[in-house]
């Protein structure tokens, strides 16, 4: 994939995810769980940048490591969701809007699929 596509994709994905996440939080008065990926968003941007340089095994491993560190961080950050206190506080106060969380989550997953597809295409083209 071209460098221009990667830059444009990264900018569009980052900005659109950020705005969707902010909208889903009710302007900061609701659930901030959807903002968890931004803690290590730089890892995603680095991974996108190196996704085309997958000829080197070290770069491939580094890409996978960056992505999994990002995913682990999200799991650590959202783990309080599974506590009873979180459900009582957020769901009973109706601050958690399931449809907005679903939209943001789907957008995040679509972006992740594109990133992994770029990585796969880079690996496939180098072989």
Residue, then its C-alpha position, 0 to 999 in steps of 0.5 A: x500500500x502506498x504511503x499516502x493511503x496509509x497517512x490518509x487512512x491513519x488520519x481519517x481513522x483516528x479523527x473519526x474514531x475520536x469523534x465517534x467515541x466522544x459522541x458516545x460518551x455524552x460529551x464526557x458525561x457518560x462512559x469513557x470506556x470507548x476512549x481506552x484505545x487512545x491510551x496507546x493509539x500511537x502504537x497503532x499509528x506506528x504499526x500502520x507505518x511499518x505495515x508495508x516494510x514486512x520483508x524483514x522478520x524483525x519488523x513483522x514481529x515488531x508489528x504484531x507486538x505493537x498490535x497485541x500491546x495495544x489490545x492488552x492495554x484495552x483489555x486492562x482498561x475495560x476490565x472494570x466493565x465486568x464489575x457489578x459496580x460499573x453496571x449499577x452506576x452506568x446502566x441504572x443511570x442510563x449513561x451507557x447507550x448500547x447503540x453508540x457503543x456498538x457503532x464505535x466498536x464496529x468502527x474500531x473493528x473495521x479499522x483493525x481489519x484494514x490494518x491487519x489486511x495492510x500487514x497481510x498484503x505487505x507480507x504476501x507481496x514480499x514473499 
